Amino acid sequence: MNDVFGTAILDYQEGNHTEDLITSTSISEEDSLPLPYLFRDFPEMPALEKTALKLSKGSVLDVGCGAGSHSLYLTSKGLDVKSIDISEGAIKACQLRGLKNAQVLDVMNETASFDTLILLMNGSGIFQSLAHTPLVLSHLKTLLKPGGQILIDSSDIKYMYQDEDGGYWMDTNKDYYGELDYTVRYKGEEATFSWMYLDFEHLKIACNQAGLTCELVEEGPHFDFLAKLTVN
């Protein structure tokens, strides 16, 4: 798959920013994602992200770190942070920004252990499907040190299926309404991949299957939430 996100992130880091990312999903029209937003500082971050960063402790694994903004903040606070992403471009940008422990790595291939795992900017996206969620959570559980925590944000997008009469229409080809096809375009390149927005109740069920306790930490203004997962 084309590294569209990584190409855009690296362009911005290297001063070659001439356009923004264009995103769309199987249930939404095209929208612009300004690249500067991926490089935001702590004051510019949404409240849920700020809360997650404040709750982070000890050694931290930043899963799907993107441009590294969360990792940079935690590093500035003296935490030991490992930043991973499957995007080579994103990791190169992270390294250029000064993150010394940034690696191209799928979290399913991670073997080290940490006090805190953070999965932010709709961290549930990496689950890809409801059926796959308990499997990923079970692996994340093995990466936790005793007393460790997973901090993850997501959104319940059921509202996007509501019609004017208050009823709901659903894609009968999907097992779960939060499972989407996500497309990104940048400078003529395009990539489409599976992505998921997971509501809190389904996250809680999947956590129970994986032997994790799921606690609702904070709710955002637009059906989004931050959860803390710990070992039962």
C-alpha positions in Angstrom: 0.0 0.0 0.0 1.2 3.5 -0.8 2.6 5.4 2.2 0.4 8.4 1.5 0.3 9.6 5.1 4.0 9.2 5.5 4.8 11.0 2.3 2.6 14.0 3.4 4.1 14.0 6.9 7.6 13.9 5.7 6.9 16.6 3.1 5.7 18.9 5.8 8.6 18.2 8.1 11.1 18.9 5.3 9.3 22.1 4.2 7.7 20.7 1.0 4.1 21.3 2.1 2.1 22.5 -0.9 -1.2 20.8 -0.2 -3.2 19.0 2.5 -4.3 15.4 2.8 -7.8 14.6 1.4 -9.7 11.9 3.3 -13.0 10.1 2.8 -14.7 7.0 4.0 -17.3 4.6 2.7 -20.0 6.7 4.4 -18.6 10.2 4.1 -17.6 12.7 1.5 -14.1 14.0 0.9 -12.7 16.3 3.5 -9.4 18.1 4.0 -6.9 17.2 6.7 -4.5 20.1 7.2 -1.0 18.8 7.7 -0.1 21.3 10.4 -2.7 19.7 12.6 -0.6 16.5 12.7 2.3 18.6 14.1 0.2 20.3 16.8 1.7 21.2 20.2 0.0 20.2 23.5 -2.1 23.4 23.8 -3.7 22.7 20.3 -4.6 19.1 21.1 -8.2 18.0 21.8 -9.1 17.6 25.5 -9.2 13.8 25.3 -5.6 13.7 24.0 -4.5 16.0 26.7 -6.0 13.8 29.4 -4.4 10.7 28.0 -1.0 12.4 27.9 -1.4 13.6 31.5 -2.3 10.0 32.6 0.7 8.4 30.8 3.3 7.2 33.2 6.6 5.2 33.2 7.8 3.7 29.9 5.4 4.5 27.1 4.7 2.9 23.7 3.1 5.3 21.3 1.2 3.1 18.8 0.6 4.6 15.4 2.6 7.6 16.4 2.2 9.5 13.1 4.2 12.7 13.1 5.2 12.1 16.7 3.5 15.0 18.5 2.3 12.9 21.4 5.7 11.3 21.8 7.4 14.6 21.8 5.3 16.0 24.5 5.8 12.9 26.7 9.5 13.0 26.1 9.6 16.6 27.1 8.1 15.5 30.4 10.9 13.1 31.0 9.1 9.8 30.1 10.8 7.0 28.3 8.9 6.8 25.0 9.1 4.3 22.1 7.3 5.5 19.0 6.1 3.0 16.4 4.2 3.3 13.1 3.9 1.2 10.0 4.7 4.3 7.9 8.3 4.7 6.9 7.7 8.4 6.1 6.1 9.1 9.4 9.0 7.5 11.3 11.6 9.4 9.3 9.8 12.6 10.2 9.7 11.5 13.9 13.4 10.9 13.8 14.0 14.3 12.2 11.9 15.9 15.0 14.3 14.4 17.6 12.6 11.2 18.6 15.5 8.8 19.1 13.5 5.7 19.7 11.1 5.8 16.7 10.8 2.6 14.6 8.9 1.3 11.6 7.0 -1.5 13.4 3.5 -3.1 13.4 2.4 -3.3 17.0 1.5 -6.9 16.5 5.2 -7.6 16.1 6.2 -5.6 19.2 7.6 -7.8 22.0 8.9 -5.4 24.7 6.8 -4.4 27.7 5.7 -1.0 28.9 3.9 0.8 31.7 1.6 2.7 29.3 0.4 2.1 25.8 -1.3 5.1 24.0 -3.5 4.7 20.9 -4.8 8.1 20.1 -6.5 9.9 17.1 -9.1 7.2 17.0 -6.8 4.5 18.3 -9.4 1.8 17.7 -8.8 2.2 14.0 -6.0 -0.4 14.1 -8.4 -3.1 15.2 -9.9 -2.8 11.6 -12.9 -5.0 12.4 -15.0 -6.0 15.4 -14.1 -9.6 15.0 -10.4 -8.8 15.1 -10.5 -6.5 18.1 -10.2 -9.2 20.9 -7.1 -10.6 19.1 -5.4 -7.3 19.0 -6.3 -6.5 22.6 -5.0 -9.9 23.8 -1.6 -9.0 22.2 -1.6 -5.5 23.7 -2.2 -7.1 27.0 1.1 -9.0 26.7 3.0 -5.8 26.3 1.9 -4.4 29.7 4.2 -4.4 32.7 2.5 -5.2 36.0 0.1 -2.4 36.9 0.3 -1.1 33.3 -2.4 0.6 31.3 -3.7 1.1 27.8 -5.1 4.6 27.0 -7.3 4.6 23.8 -9.7 7.0 22.2 -12.5 6.3 19.8 -15.9 7.5 18.6 -19.3 6.1 18.3 -20.3 7.0 14.7 -23.8 5.6 14.9 -25.1 9.2 14.5 -23.7 9.2 11.0 -26.4 6.7 10.0 -29.3 8.6 11.4 -31.9 9.9 8.9 -34.2 12.9 9.2 -36.9 10.8 10.8 -34.7 9.7 13.6 -34.3 6.2 12.2 -31.0 4.5 11.3 -29.8 3.0 8.0 -26.9 0.5 8.1 -24.7 -1.1 5.6 -25.9 -4.8 5.6 -22.5 -5.8 4.0 -20.7 -4.9 7.2 -20.8 -6.9 10.4 -20.6 -3.7 12.5 -21.5 -0.1 11.6 -18.1 1.3 12.8 -16.2 -0.7 10.2 -15.3 1.6 7.3 -13.1 1.8 4.2 -10.9 4.8 4.7 -9.2 6.6 1.7 -6.5 9.2 1.7 -5.1 11.1 -1.2 -2.1 13.3 -1.5 -0.2 14.6 -4.6 -1.8 12.2 -6.9 -1.2 9.1 -4.7 -4.1 7.3 -3.1 -4.5 4.5 -0.5 -7.6 2.8 0.9 -7.5 0.6 4.0 -9.9 -0.9 6.6 -10.5 1.4 9.6 -12.9 1.2 12.6 -14.6 3.5 15.0 -15.6 1.5 18.0 -18.3 2.6 20.5 -17.6 2.2 24.2 -19.9 -0.7 24.8 -18.4 -2.9 22.1 -14.9 -1.9 23.3 -15.9 -3.1 26.8 -17.2 -6.4 25.5 -14.0 -7.0 23.5 -11.9 -6.1 26.6 -13.8 -8.6 28.7 -13.0 -11.3 26.1 -9.3 -10.4 26.2 -9.2 -10.3 30.0 -9.0 -6.6 30.3 -11.0 -4.1 32.5 -12.3 -1.2 30.5 -12.9 2.1 32.3 -14.5 5.2 30.7 -12.2 8.1 31.6 -13.7 11.0 29.7 -16.2 11.8 27.0 -15.6 14.4 24.3 -18.0 16.8 22.6 -18.8 14.7 19.5 -19.6 11.1 20.5 -15.9 10.5 21.2 -14.4 9.1 24.4 -11.2 8.1 26.2 -10.9 4.7 27.9 -8.3 3.2 30.2 -7.7 -0.6 29.9 -6.0 -2.6 32.6 -5.4 -6.3 33.3 -8.2 -8.0 35.3 
